[in-house]
């Protein structure tokens, strides 16, 4: 099965990036053979809709499951529309995450885990952040 | 002549200056472009005449014609469209209404439909005409509504525009094509910090500008020093005065109760005119 794990670098030993839309790499792993493809996440610098764009990227790659830290509401909607199942709250390396999945140790997520713009950095929300 | 009243920092007195100037100068039109929280009408108590809905165009996908090729989503720089093999999603709040997806679609499956984002409100106070925009709750894109407010600008009229706060897209859209921009600030470090950012923006846009110092007397003299160094004219000082604050708290434009200010605002407007014609 094709699994996408969000990562901070482009190898199986990279740490999981806790953000989905703005992660550094989308690593697509075949859970049986451990063969993988590391895709630089073009959405990381998007002004808006990063989660939607990242979801589009992995949907095209026929991914069935996403393992990451958090997923926002728009990304959740897009991933669900593409029939991609989601595991959130993951940490450690990409390899560890896939092995953990193979041992059946993950529970799937049924709703978004963070609000919009969560992965955009610690800028505080509210009026100021949008209007300046 | 079109004069925009702006400021980097919020709460410096843009609306007070815009409203008092509009009430002091005849044959004029006041446009409140702070469509996220318009408030000029609260100080003016206008007689409201009419309302006009404002729409933007957004894509509508005809599922029968769609082959889920994904060209529309690939084209959209704002990621407002998501296409999977059997389902399309549209995120209206991300759409900038560029219409590009309708052109990118190889099967002509996308048409545009109207989506309401807010309304224009029209009123009068004596011979002063007021137009303001009110963005619907939950909408994040104010620029199309600001454009709709500005489309109401009448020729051969003294047009005064109350701008939104900050220096982002809504402000750029508001001050664009103005003959002059009045920057209202307060003499505090925060006021100065945001004034500097706004000055940079206006210089880039080649719009002439001058400063109004509100709450003069508080803070320090750094705003004055900065204006001197940068050769920016300070066109008016409004003192930090209890009487002015009291009138404001009752929603009364202070030039109505303090006639000497009506003259000062008329003089301010004449000075702006002189600077523009120079």
Interface residues (C-beta under 8 A of the other chain):
Chain A: X43 X46 X47 X48 X49 X50 X52 X53 X55 X56 X59 X60 X74 X77 X78 X81 X82 X83 X130 X131 X132
Chain B: X10 X36 X70 X73 X78 X79 X80 X82 X83 X84 X85 X87 X88 X89 X91 X94 X140 X164 X165 X166 X167 X168 X170
